[in-house]
Each structure stands twice: as C-alpha cells, then as structure tokens.
Amino acid sequence: MLSFMTTSPAVAADPEVLEREFSLLTAVTRLDFLSRRDNVVLDEPNDSADDDDNWMSIKDVTTTLDVEEALELLALGEVVARKAHEHRQLGIRAALRGGAGWSQIGRALAMSPRAAWEQHSAWLDEREAAGDHDALDGVSIAAARDLAGNRPA
C-alpha cells in the first residue's frame, strides 16, 4: 500500500533531462545557488590560515540541502561539465575561424598544440559516430575538420 515510501529517492531530473532543458548559464546559476546554500557553514569567516588546507575540518559539516536538492546539485555538476566541454569545442572553432593557430589554442587550454588538436578531432569523431546531426551534420563536421587542418607536430 505505502511501499513507494520505502524506496530510495530518485533524482528528480537526471543529467540528460537537465542538459536538454538548461542552458550552460542557467545550469551554472542553479549549481551556484545550491552550492552556496549547501556551503553556508563553510563560508563563515575563518581566523586561522592554518586550517585553509585542512579538508578534514569539513568532514562533520552537514548539508542544508534535502536529498532531492543534493542529487540535483550532483546532476547539475555533470551537466555543467558536459556543457563546458561542448563550449570548449565551440571556442576552438571560433578561434580557428578567427585565424588562431594550434599553438595559440593549446596555450589558451594549457596543453600542447598537438593535444588540443587531438582532443578536438576526437570530439568531431564522437559527433560523427553518434550521428549527432542536431549539433553538427556531416557537412559541418567536414568543414570543422578542414578548419582544424592537419595535426601539429
């Protein structure tokens, strides 16, 4: 009769749902809001600089979020990571269209030019394999590959 109350709570919205519904800005804003609510105790002033690196000091801090909000916070973190990765690729394409080279792009990403090119190429491969034609169709993927050019040495 009341068996539904004995099951563990489900995430109200999983990352796939939130990713479709929220822009990066909206997801980051909600993530920030929930994080600040959860970290109220942690944000109190601290007089001791010695405690700054002591992660054990937060071990016994309890959350101010309920289970559903805590799970939403977790799912939103995943959404933000995914969307940030997508925006990185858009940024790379914009930099290439603007005339930047892989040395400049690598420096902006704090990696070698070759690693930046390889990550971008792998992302294009994933889009092509997934048939993700909402974001990039075959023609757009080919154009992005042409824009990326050859792998830097």
PADOGU-738857 format. One record per residue: residue number from 1; residue in one letter; x, y, z of N, C-alpha, C in turn; chain. Coordinates in steps of 0.05 Angstrom, whole numbers. Example, Ala and Ser with C-alpha at 12.3 -4.5 7.8 and 13.67 -1.06 7.14 Angstrom:
BEGIN
<dodo seq="1" type="A" n_u="264" n_v="-114" n_w="156" ca_u="246" ca_v="-90" ca_w="156" c_u="264" c_v="-66" c_w="156" mol="A"/>
<dodo seq="2" type="S" n_u="257" n_v="-45" n_w="142" ca_u="273" ca_v="-21" ca_w="143" c_u="258" c_v="1" c_w="157" mol="A"/>
This chain:
BEGIN
<dodo seq="1" type="M" n_u="16" n_v="-24" n_w="0" ca_u="0" ca_v="0" ca_w="0" c_u="18" c_v="25" c_w="0" mol="A"/>
<dodo seq="2" type="L" n_u="36" n_v="28" n_w="19" ca_u="54" ca_v="51" ca_w="20" c_u="82" c_v="43" c_w="13" mol="A"/>
<dodo seq="3" type="S" n_u="85" n_v="22" n_w="-3" ca_u="112" ca_v="12" ca_w="-10" c_u="129" c_v="32" c_w="-24" mol="A"/>
<dodo seq="4" type="F" n_u="118" n_v="51" n_w="-38" ca_u="134" ca_v="72" ca_w="-52" c_u="150" c_v="88" c_w="-33" mol="A"/>
<dodo seq="5" type="M" n_u="141" n_v="90" n_w="-8" ca_u="156" ca_v="107" ca_w="11" c_u="180" c_v="93" c_w="22" mol="A"/>
<dodo seq="6" type="T" n_u="183" n_v="67" n_w="18" ca_u="206" ca_v="53" ca_w="28" c_u="229" c_v="52" c_w="8" mol="A"/>
<dodo seq="7" type="T" n_u="224" n_v="60" n_w="-17" ca_u="246" ca_v="60" ca_w="-36" c_u="262" c_v="85" c_w="-33" mol="A"/>
<dodo seq="8" type="S" n_u="287" n_v="84" n_w="-42" ca_u="304" ca_v="107" ca_w="-40" c_u="295" c_v="128" c_w="-60" mol="A"/>
<dodo seq="9" type="P" n_u="300" n_v="153" n_w="-54" ca_u="291" ca_v="175" ca_w="-72" c_u="305" c_v="174" c_w="-99" mol="A"/>
<dodo seq="10" type="A" n_u="291" n_v="181" n_w="-119" ca_u="303" ca_v="182" ca_w="-146" c_u="310" c_v="211" c_w="-152" mol="A"/>
<dodo seq="11" type="V" n_u="330" n_v="214" n_w="-170" ca_u="337" ca_v="241" ca_w="-178" c_u="313" c_v="252" c_w="-193" mol="A"/>
<dodo seq="12" type="A" n_u="304" n_v="276" n_w="-185" ca_u="281" ca_v="288" ca_w="-198" c_u="286" c_v="292" c_w="-228" mol="A"/>
<dodo seq="13" type="A" n_u="310" n_v="300" n_w="-235" ca_u="318" ca_v="304" ca_w="-262" c_u="346" c_v="294" c_w="-266" mol="A"/>
<dodo seq="14" type="D" n_u="350" n_v="275" n_w="-283" ca_u="377" ca_v="265" ca_w="-288" c_u="392" c_v="284" c_w="-306" mol="A"/>
<dodo seq="15" type="P" n_u="418" n_v="281" n_w="-309" ca_u="434" ca_v="299" ca_w="-325" c_u="424" c_v="302" c_w="-354" mol="A"/>
<dodo seq="16" type="E" n_u="415" n_v="280" n_w="-366" ca_u="405" ca_v="282" ca_w="-393" c_u="381" c_v="301" c_w="-396" mol="A"/>
<dodo seq="17" type="V" n_u="363" n_v="299" n_w="-376" ca_u="339" ca_v="317" ca_w="-376" c_u="348" c_v="345" c_w="-372" mol="A"/>
<dodo seq="18" type="L" n_u="365" n_v="350" n_w="-351" ca_u="374" ca_v="377" ca_w="-345" c_u="390" c_v="389" c_w="-368" mol="A"/>
<dodo seq="19" type="E" n_u="406" n_v="372" n_w="-381" ca_u="423" ca_v="382" ca_w="-403" c_u="406" c_v="392" c_w="-426" mol="A"/>
<dodo seq="20" type="R" n_u="383" n_v="379" n_w="-431" ca_u="365" ca_v="388" ca_w="-453" c_u="350" c_v="413" c_w="-445" mol="A"/>
<dodo seq="21" type="E" n_u="344" n_v="416" n_w="-419" ca_u="326" ca_v="438" ca_w="-410" c_u="342" c_v="463" c_w="-402" mol="A"/>
<dodo seq="22" type="F" n_u="367" n_v="460" n_w="-393" ca_u="381" ca_v="483" ca_w="-383" c_u="404" c_v="492" c_w="-402" mol="A"/>
<dodo seq="23" type="S" n_u="406" n_v="518" n_w="-406" ca_u="430" ca_v="528" ca_w="-420" c_u="453" c_v="526" c_w="-400" mol="A"/>
<dodo seq="24" type="L" n_u="477" n_v="530" n_w="-409" ca_u="500" ca_v="530" ca_w="-391" c_u="497" c_v="551" c_w="-369" mol="A"/>
<dodo seq="25" type="L" n_u="489" n_v="575" n_w="-377" ca_u="486" ca_v="596" ca_w="-357" c_u="465" c_v="589" c_w="-336" mol="A"/>
<dodo seq="26" type="T" n_u="443" n_v="578" n_w="-344" ca_u="422" ca_v="570" ca_w="-325" c_u="432" c_v="548" c_w="-307" mol="A"/>
<dodo seq="27" type="A" n_u="445" n_v="528" n_w="-318" ca_u="456" ca_v="506" ca_w="-302" c_u="476" c_v="516" c_w="-282" mol="A"/>
<dodo seq="28" type="V" n_u="494" n_v="533" n_w="-290" ca_u="515" ca_v="544" ca_w="-272" c_u="502" c_v="561" c_w="-250" mol="A"/>
<dodo seq="29" type="T" n_u="482" n_v="577" n_w="-257" ca_u="469" ca_v="593" ca_w="-237" c_u="455" c_v="576" c_w="-216" mol="A"/>
<dodo seq="30" type="R" n_u="441" n_v="555" n_w="-225" ca_u="427" ca_v="538" ca_w="-206" c_u="448" c_v="522" c_w="-189" mol="A"/>
<dodo seq="31" type="L" n_u="469" n_v="513" n_w="-202" ca_u="490" ca_v="499" ca_w="-188" c_u="503" c_v="517" c_w="-166" mol="A"/>
<dodo seq="32" type="D" n_u="508" n_v="541" n_w="-174" ca_u="519" ca_v="561" ca_w="-155" c_u="500" c_v="566" c_w="-132" mol="A"/>
<dodo seq="33" type="F" n_u="475" n_v="569" n_w="-137" ca_u="455" ca_v="574" ca_w="-117" c_u="454" c_v="550" c_w="-97" mol="A"/>
<dodo seq="34" type="L" n_u="452" n_v="526" n_w="-107" ca_u="451" ca_v="503" ca_w="-89" c_u="477" c_v="499" c_w="-74" mol="A"/>
<dodo seq="35" type="S" n_u="500" n_v="504" n_w="-87" ca_u="526" ca_v="502" ca_w="-74" c_u="528" c_v="522" c_w="-51" mol="A"/>
<dodo seq="36" type="R" n_u="520" n_v="546" n_w="-56" ca_u="521" ca_v="567" ca_w="-35" c_u="503" c_v="559" c_w="-11" mol="A"/>
<dodo seq="37" type="R" n_u="479" n_v="549" n_w="-17" ca_u="462" ca_v="540" ca_w="4" c_u="474" c_v="518" c_w="20" mol="A"/>
<dodo seq="38" type="D" n_u="487" n_v="499" n_w="6" ca_u="499" ca_v="477" ca_w="20" c_u="524" c_v="485" c_w="36" mol="A"/>
<dodo seq="39" type="N" n_u="538" n_v="505" n_w="27" ca_u="563" ca_v="513" ca_w="39" c_u="561" c_v="536" c_w="59" mol="A"/>
<dodo seq="40" type="V" n_u="537" n_v="542" n_w="69" ca_u="533" ca_v="564" ca_w="87" c_u="552" c_v="562" c_w="111" mol="A"/>
<dodo seq="41" type="V" n_u="554" n_v="539" n_w="122" ca_u="572" ca_v="535" ca_w="145" c_u="601" c_v="538" c_w="137" mol="A"/>
<dodo seq="42" type="L" n_u="608" n_v="529" n_w="113" ca_u="636" ca_v="531" ca_w="105" c_u="644" c_v="559" c_w="97" mol="A"/>
<dodo seq="43" type="D" n_u="625" n_v="576" n_w="91" ca_u="632" ca_v="603" ca_w="83" c_u="636" c_v="622" c_w="106" mol="A"/>
<dodo seq="44" type="E" n_u="633" n_v="613" n_w="130" ca_u="636" ca_v="630" ca_w="153" c_u="666" c_v="639" c_w="155" mol="A"/>
<dodo seq="45" type="P" n_u="671" n_v="663" n_w="165" ca_u="699" ca_v="672" ca_w="167" c_u="716" c_v="653" c_w="183" mol="A"/>
<dodo seq="46" type="N" n_u="741" n_v="650" n_w="175" ca_u="760" ca_v="633" ca_w="188" c_u="784" c_v="649" c_w="196" mol="A"/>
<dodo seq="47" type="D" n_u="790" n_v="650" n_w="221" ca_u="813" ca_v="667" ca_w="231" c_u="839" c_v="653" c_w="228" mol="A"/>
<dodo seq="48" type="S" n_u="840" n_v="627" n_w="224" ca_u="864" ca_v="612" ca_w="223" c_u="872" c_v="604" c_w="195" mol="A"/>
<dodo seq="49" type="A" n_u="894" n_v="615" n_w="186" ca_u="904" ca_v="608" ca_w="159" c_u="914" c_v="579" c_w="158" mol="A"/>
<dodo seq="50" type="D" n_u="920" n_v="568" n_w="182" ca_u="930" ca_v="540" ca_w="183" c_u="908" c_v="521" c_w="175" mol="A"/>
<dodo seq="51" type="D" n_u="883" n_v="528" n_w="178" ca_u="861" ca_v="510" ca_w="172" c_u="853" c_v="510" c_w="142" mol="A"/>
<dodo seq="52" type="D" n_u="864" n_v="528" n_w="126" ca_u="856" ca_v="531" ca_w="98" c_u="859" c_v="505" c_w="82" mol="A"/>
<dodo seq="53" type="D" n_u="880" n_v="489" n_w="88" ca_u="884" ca_v="465" ca_w="72" c_u="875" c_v="440" c_w="87" mol="A"/>
<dodo seq="54" type="N" n_u="862" n_v="443" n_w="109" ca_u="853" ca_v="420" ca_w="125" c_u="825" c_v="412" c_w="116" mol="A"/>
<dodo seq="55" type="W" n_u="823" n_v="393" n_w="98" ca_u="798" ca_v="384" ca_w="88" c_u="782" c_v="368" c_w="109" mol="A"/>
<dodo seq="56" type="M" n_u="796" n_v="358" n_w="129" ca_u="782" ca_v="343" ca_w="150" c_u="764" c_v="361" c_w="166" mol="A"/>
<dodo seq="57" type="S" n_u="769" n_v="387" n_w="165" ca_u="752" ca_v="406" ca_w="180" c_u="723" c_v="407" c_w="170" mol="A"/>
<dodo seq="58" type="I" n_u="719" n_v="398" n_w="145" ca_u="691" ca_v="398" ca_w="134" c_u="678" c_v="371" c_w="137" mol="A"/>
<dodo seq="59" type="K" n_u="692" n_v="351" n_w="148" ca_u="682" ca_v="323" ca_w="149" c_u="655" c_v="322" c_w="164" mol="A"/>
<dodo seq="60" type="D" n_u="653" n_v="336" n_w="186" ca_u="629" ca_v="334" ca_w="202" c_u="607" c_v="355" c_w="196" mol="A"/>
<dodo seq="61" type="V" n_u="612" n_v="371" n_w="175" ca_u="592" ca_v="391" ca_w="168" c_u="569" c_v="377" c_w="154" mol="A"/>
<dodo seq="62" type="T" n_u="545" n_v="384" n_w="162" ca_u="521" ca_v="372" ca_w="150" c_u="511" c_v="391" c_w="128" mol="A"/>
<dodo seq="63" type="T" n_u="496" n_v="380" n_w="110" ca_u="485" ca_v="395" ca_w="88" c_u="459" c_v="409" c_w="96" mol="A"/>
<dodo seq="64" type="T" n_u="454" n_v="431" n_w="83" ca_u="429" ca_v="445" ca_w="87" c_u="409" c_v="439" c_w="65" mol="A"/>
<dodo seq="65" type="L" n_u="417" n_v="421" n_w="47" ca_u="400" ca_v="413" ca_w="25" c_u="385" c_v="387" c_w="32" mol="A"/>
<dodo seq="66" type="D" n_u="361" n_v="384" n_w="21" ca_u="348" ca_v="359" ca_w="25" c_u="359" c_v="339" c_w="4" mol="A"/>
<dodo seq="67" type="V" n_u="351" n_v="314" n_w="5" ca_u="362" ca_v="294" ca_w="-13" c_u="358" c_v="301" c_w="-42" mol="A"/>
<dodo seq="68" type="E" n_u="334" n_v="310" n_w="-49" ca_u="328" ca_v="317" ca_w="-77" c_u="346" c_v="340" c_w="-87" mol="A"/>
<dodo seq="69" type="E" n_u="350" n_v="360" n_w="-70" ca_u="367" ca_v="382" ca_w="-78" c_u="396" c_v="374" c_w="-80" mol="A"/>
<dodo seq="70" type="A" n_u="405" n_v="357" n_w="-62" ca_u="433" ca_v="347" ca_w="-63" c_u="437" c_v="331" c_w="-88" mol="A"/>
<dodo seq="71" type="L" n_u="418" n_v="314" n_w="-96" ca_u="420" ca_v="299" ca_w="-121" c_u="419" c_v="317" c_w="-145" mol="A"/>
<dodo seq="72" type="E" n_u="403" n_v="338" n_w="-143" ca_u="402" ca_v="358" ca_w="-165" c_u="429" c_v="372" c_w="-168" mol="A"/>
<dodo seq="73" type="L" n_u="442" n_v="378" n_w="-145" ca_u="468" ca_v="391" ca_w="-145" c_u="488" c_v="373" c_w="-159" mol="A"/>
<dodo seq="74" type="L" n_u="487" n_v="347" n_w="-153" ca_u="505" ca_v="328" ca_w="-166" c_u="500" c_v="326" c_w="-196" mol="A"/>
<dodo seq="75" type="A" n_u="475" n_v="324" n_w="-204" ca_u="468" ca_v="322" ca_w="-232" c_u="475" c_v="348" c_w="-247" mol="A"/>
<dodo seq="76" type="L" n_u="472" n_v="371" n_w="-234" ca_u="479" ca_v="396" ca_w="-247" c_u="509" c_v="399" c_w="-251" mol="A"/>
<dodo seq="77" type="G" n_u="525" n_v="388" n_w="-233" ca_u="554" ca_v="388" ca_w="-236" c_u="561" c_v="373" c_w="-262" mol="A"/>
<dodo seq="78" type="E" n_u="548" n_v="350" n_w="-266" ca_u="553" ca_v="335" ca_w="-291" c_u="544" c_v="350" c_w="-315" mol="A"/>
<dodo seq="79" type="V" n_u="521" n_v="363" n_w="-314" ca_u="511" ca_v="379" ca_w="-337" c_u="530" c_v="402" c_w="-343" mol="A"/>
<dodo seq="80" type="V" n_u="540" n_v="416" n_w="-323" ca_u="558" ca_v="438" ca_w="-328" c_u="584" c_v="428" c_w="-340" mol="A"/>
<dodo seq="81" type="A" n_u="594" n_v="405" n_w="-331" ca_u="619" ca_v="394" ca_w="-342" c_u="614" c_v="387" c_w="-372" mol="A"/>
<dodo seq="82" type="R" n_u="592" n_v="375" n_w="-378" ca_u="586" ca_v="368" ca_w="-406" c_u="583" c_v="392" c_w="-423" mol="A"/>
<dodo seq="83" type="K" n_u="568" n_v="412" n_w="-414" ca_u="563" ca_v="436" ca_w="-430" c_u="589" c_v="452" c_w="-433" mol="A"/>
<dodo seq="84" type="A" n_u="606" n_v="452" n_w="-412" ca_u="631" ca_v="467" ca_w="-414" c_u="649" c_v="454" c_w="-435" mol="A"/>
<dodo seq="85" type="H" n_u="648" n_v="427" n_w="-436" ca_u="664" ca_v="413" ca_w="-457" c_u="654" c_v="420" c_w="-485" mol="A"/>
<dodo seq="86" type="E" n_u="628" n_v="421" n_w="-488" ca_u="617" ca_v="429" ca_w="-514" c_u="625" c_v="458" c_w="-521" mol="A"/>
<dodo seq="87" type="H" n_u="624" n_v="475" n_w="-501" ca_u="631" ca_v="503" ca_w="-506" c_u="661" c_v="506" c_w="-513" mol="A"/>
<dodo seq="88" type="R" n_u="677" n_v="488" n_w="-501" ca_u="706" ca_v="489" ca_w="-508" c_u="709" c_v="484" c_w="-538" mol="A"/>
<dodo seq="89" type="Q" n_u="694" n_v="464" n_w="-548" ca_u="696" ca_v="458" ca_w="-577" c_u="687" c_v="481" c_w="-594" mol="A"/>
<dodo seq="90" type="L" n_u="665" n_v="494" n_w="-585" ca_u="656" ca_v="518" ca_w="-600" c_u="677" c_v="540" c_w="-599" mol="A"/>
<dodo seq="91" type="G" n_u="690" n_v="543" n_w="-576" ca_u="711" ca_v="563" ca_w="-573" c_u="735" c_v="557" c_w="-592" mol="A"/>
<dodo seq="92" type="I" n_u="742" n_v="532" n_w="-594" ca_u="763" ca_v="524" ca_w="-612" c_u="756" c_v="531" c_w="-640" mol="A"/>
<dodo seq="93" type="R" n_u="732" n_v="524" n_w="-649" ca_u="724" ca_v="530" ca_w="-676" c_u="723" c_v="560" c_w="-681" mol="A"/>
<dodo seq="94" type="A" n_u="714" n_v="576" n_w="-661" ca_u="714" ca_v="605" ca_w="-664" c_u="742" c_v="616" c_w="-666" mol="A"/>
<dodo seq="95" type="A" n_u="761" n_v="605" n_w="-650" ca_u="788" ca_v="614" ca_w="-651" c_u="801" c_v="608" c_w="-678" mol="A"/>
<dodo seq="96" type="L" n_u="795" n_v="584" n_w="-688" ca_u="806" ca_v="576" ca_w="-715" c_u="795" c_v="594" c_w="-737" mol="A"/>
<dodo seq="97" type="R" n_u="768" n_v="599" n_w="-736" ca_u="756" ca_v="617" ca_w="-756" c_u="768" c_v="645" c_w="-754" mol="A"/>
<dodo seq="98" type="G" n_u="776" n_v="653" n_w="-729" ca_u="787" ca_v="680" ca_w="-726" c_u="816" c_v="682" c_w="-734" mol="A"/>
<dodo seq="99" type="G" n_u="828" n_v="659" n_w="-741" ca_u="856" ca_v="659" ca_w="-750" c_u="876" c_v="649" c_w="-730" mol="A"/>
<dodo seq="100" type="A" n_u="868" n_v="639" n_w="-707" ca_u="887" ca_v="629" ca_w="-687" c_u="899" c_v="602" c_w="-697" mol="A"/>
<dodo seq="101" type="G" n_u="923" n_v="598" n_w="-689" ca_u="936" ca_v="572" ca_w="-695" c_u="935" c_v="554" c_w="-671" mol="A"/>
<dodo seq="102" type="W" n_u="943" n_v="529" n_w="-675" ca_u="941" ca_v="509" ca_w="-654" c_u="960" c_v="515" c_w="-631" mol="A"/>
<dodo seq="103" type="S" n_u="982" n_v="530" n_w="-636" ca_u="1000" ca_v="538" ca_w="-614" c_u="985" c_v="557" c_w="-595" mol="A"/>
<dodo seq="104" type="Q" n_u="970" n_v="576" n_w="-607" ca_u="955" ca_v="595" ca_w="-590" c_u="932" c_v="581" c_w="-576" mol="A"/>
<dodo seq="105" type="I" n_u="918" n_v="563" n_w="-590" ca_u="896" ca_v="548" ca_w="-578" c_u="906" c_v="530" c_w="-555" mol="A"/>
<dodo seq="106" type="G" n_u="928" n_v="516" n_w="-560" ca_u="940" ca_v="500" ca_w="-539" c_u="947" c_v="516" c_w="-515" mol="A"/>
<dodo seq="107" type="R" n_u="959" n_v="539" n_w="-519" ca_u="967" ca_v="557" ca_w="-496" c_u="942" c_v="566" c_w="-481" mol="A"/>
<dodo seq="108" type="A" n_u="920" n_v="572" n_w="-495" ca_u="895" ca_v="581" ca_w="-482" c_u="883" c_v="558" c_w="-466" mol="A"/>
<dodo seq="109" type="L" n_u="888" n_v="533" n_w="-473" ca_u="877" ca_v="510" ca_w="-459" c_u="897" c_v="497" c_w="-440" mol="A"/>
<dodo seq="110" type="A" n_u="921" n_v="509" n_w="-438" ca_u="942" ca_v="499" ca_w="-421" c_u="950" c_v="470" c_w="-428" mol="A"/>
<dodo seq="111" type="M" n_u="953" n_v="466" n_w="-454" ca_u="962" ca_v="440" ca_w="-464" c_u="978" c_v="444" c_w="-490" mol="A"/>
<dodo seq="112" type="S" n_u="990" n_v="423" n_w="-499" ca_u="1006" ca_v="425" ca_w="-524" c_u="987" c_v="429" c_w="-547" mol="A"/>
<dodo seq="113" type="P" n_u="997" n_v="441" n_w="-569" ca_u="980" ca_v="444" ca_w="-593" c_u="970" c_v="417" c_w="-603" mol="A"/>
<dodo seq="114" type="R" n_u="987" n_v="397" n_w="-602" ca_u="980" ca_v="371" ca_w="-612" c_u="957" c_v="359" c_w="-595" mol="A"/>
<dodo seq="115" type="A" n_u="959" n_v="361" n_w="-569" ca_u="938" ca_v="351" ca_w="-551" c_u="912" c_v="365" c_w="-556" mol="A"/>
<dodo seq="116" type="A" n_u="913" n_v="391" n_w="-560" ca_u="888" ca_v="407" ca_w="-566" c_u="876" c_v="397" c_w="-592" mol="A"/>
<dodo seq="117" type="W" n_u="892" n_v="394" n_w="-612" ca_u="882" ca_v="385" ca_w="-638" c_u="870" c_v="357" c_w="-636" mol="A"/>
<dodo seq="118" type="E" n_u="884" n_v="339" n_w="-621" ca_u="875" ca_v="311" ca_w="-618" c_u="848" c_v="310" c_w="-603" mol="A"/>
<dodo seq="119" type="Q" n_u="845" n_v="326" n_w="-582" ca_u="820" ca_v="327" ca_w="-567" c_u="797" c_v="337" c_w="-585" mol="A"/>
<dodo seq="120" type="H" n_u="803" n_v="358" n_w="-600" ca_u="783" ca_v="369" ca_w="-618" c_u="775" c_v="349" c_w="-639" mol="A"/>
<dodo seq="121" type="S" n_u="795" n_v="336" n_w="-651" ca_u="789" ca_v="315" ca_w="-671" c_u="773" c_v="292" c_w="-660" mol="A"/>
<dodo seq="122" type="A" n_u="780" n_v="284" n_w="-635" ca_u="765" ca_v="262" ca_w="-622" c_u="736" c_v="270" c_w="-617" mol="A"/>
<dodo seq="123" type="W" n_u="732" n_v="296" n_w="-610" ca_u="704" ca_v="306" ca_w="-606" c_u="689" c_v="305" c_w="-632" mol="A"/>
<dodo seq="124" type="L" n_u="702" n_v="313" n_w="-654" ca_u="689" ca_v="311" ca_w="-680" c_u="682" c_v="282" c_w="-688" mol="A"/>
<dodo seq="125" type="D" n_u="701" n_v="264" n_w="-682" ca_u="696" ca_v="236" ca_w="-687" c_u="672" c_v="226" c_w="-671" mol="A"/>
<dodo seq="126" type="E" n_u="670" n_v="234" n_w="-646" ca_u="647" ca_v="226" ca_w="-629" c_u="621" c_v="236" c_w="-641" mol="A"/>
<dodo seq="127" type="R" n_u="620" n_v="262" n_w="-649" ca_u="596" ca_v="273" ca_w="-661" c_u="588" c_v="258" c_w="-686" mol="A"/>
<dodo seq="128" type="E" n_u="608" n_v="251" n_w="-703" ca_u="603" ca_v="237" ca_w="-727" c_u="592" c_v="209" c_w="-722" mol="A"/>
<dodo seq="129" type="A" n_u="605" n_v="195" n_w="-703" ca_u="597" ca_v="167" ca_w="-697" c_u="569" c_v="166" c_w="-684" mol="A"/>
<dodo seq="130" type="A" n_u="563" n_v="187" n_w="-668" ca_u="537" ca_v="188" ca_w="-655" c_u="515" c_v="196" c_w="-673" mol="A"/>
<dodo seq="131" type="G" n_u="522" n_v="206" n_w="-697" ca_u="502" ca_v="216" ca_w="-715" c_u="487" c_v="240" c_w="-703" mol="A"/>
<dodo seq="132" type="D" n_u="502" n_v="256" n_w="-687" ca_u="491" ca_v="279" ca_w="-673" c_u="486" c_v="302" c_w="-692" mol="A"/>
<dodo seq="133" type="H" n_u="467" n_v="298" n_w="-710" ca_u="463" ca_v="318" ca_w="-731" c_u="447" c_v="342" c_w="-722" mol="A"/>
<dodo seq="134" type="D" n_u="437" n_v="342" n_w="-697" ca_u="425" ca_v="367" ca_w="-687" c_u="446" c_v="388" c_w="-683" mol="A"/>
<dodo seq="135" type="A" n_u="470" n_v="380" n_w="-674" ca_u="491" ca_v="399" ca_w="-669" c_u="508" c_v="403" c_w="-694" mol="A"/>
<dodo seq="136" type="L" n_u="518" n_v="381" n_w="-706" ca_u="534" ca_v="383" ca_w="-729" c_u="526" c_v="362" c_w="-749" mol="A"/>
<dodo seq="137" type="D" n_u="519" n_v="370" n_w="-773" ca_u="513" ca_v="350" ca_w="-794" c_u="539" c_v="342" c_w="-808" mol="A"/>
<dodo seq="138" type="G" n_u="538" n_v="323" n_w="-826" ca_u="562" ca_v="313" ca_w="-839" c_u="578" c_v="335" c_w="-853" mol="A"/>
<dodo seq="139" type="V" n_u="564" n_v="353" n_w="-866" ca_u="577" ca_v="375" ca_w="-880" c_u="591" c_v="393" c_w="-859" mol="A"/>
<dodo seq="140" type="S" n_u="578" n_v="399" n_w="-837" ca_u="591" ca_v="416" ca_w="-817" c_u="615" c_v="403" c_w="-804" mol="A"/>
<dodo seq="141" type="I" n_u="613" n_v="376" n_w="-800" ca_u="636" ca_v="362" ca_w="-789" c_u="660" c_v="363" c_w="-808" mol="A"/>
<dodo seq="142" type="A" n_u="654" n_v="359" n_w="-834" ca_u="675" ca_v="360" ca_w="-854" c_u="688" c_v="388" c_w="-854" mol="A"/>
<dodo seq="143" type="A" n_u="671" n_v="409" n_w="-852" ca_u="681" ca_v="436" ca_w="-852" c_u="698" c_v="441" c_w="-827" mol="A"/>
<dodo seq="144" type="A" n_u="689" n_v="430" n_w="-804" ca_u="704" ca_v="434" ca_w="-779" c_u="731" c_v="420" c_w="-781" mol="A"/>
<dodo seq="145" type="R" n_u="732" n_v="396" n_w="-795" ca_u="758" ca_v="382" ca_w="-798" c_u="776" c_v="398" c_w="-817" mol="A"/>
<dodo seq="146" type="D" n_u="765" n_v="409" n_w="-838" ca_u="781" ca_v="426" ca_w="-856" c_u="792" c_v="450" c_w="-841" mol="A"/>
<dodo seq="147" type="L" n_u="776" n_v="462" n_w="-825" ca_u="784" ca_v="486" ca_w="-809" c_u="806" c_v="478" c_w="-790" mol="A"/>
<dodo seq="148" type="A" n_u="805" n_v="455" n_w="-778" ca_u="825" ca_v="445" ca_w="-758" c_u="851" c_v="439" c_w="-771" mol="A"/>
<dodo seq="149" type="G" n_u="851" n_v="432" n_w="-797" ca_u="876" ca_v="426" ca_w="-811" c_u="889" c_v="401" c_w="-801" mol="A"/>
<dodo seq="150" type="N" n_u="914" n_v="399" n_w="-808" ca_u="930" ca_v="375" ca_w="-800" c_u="939" c_v="376" c_w="-771" mol="A"/>
<dodo seq="151" type="R" n_u="945" n_v="353" n_w="-761" ca_u="955" ca_v="351" ca_w="-733" c_u="982" c_v="366" c_w="-731" mol="A"/>
<dodo seq="152" type="P" n_u="984" n_v="383" n_w="-711" ca_u="1010" ca_v="397" ca_w="-707" c_u="1032" c_v="377" c_w="-699" mol="A"/>
<dodo seq="153" type="A" n_u="1056" n_v="384" n_w="-705" ca_u="1079" ca_v="367" ca_w="-699" c_u="1085" c_v="368" c_w="-669" mol="A"/>
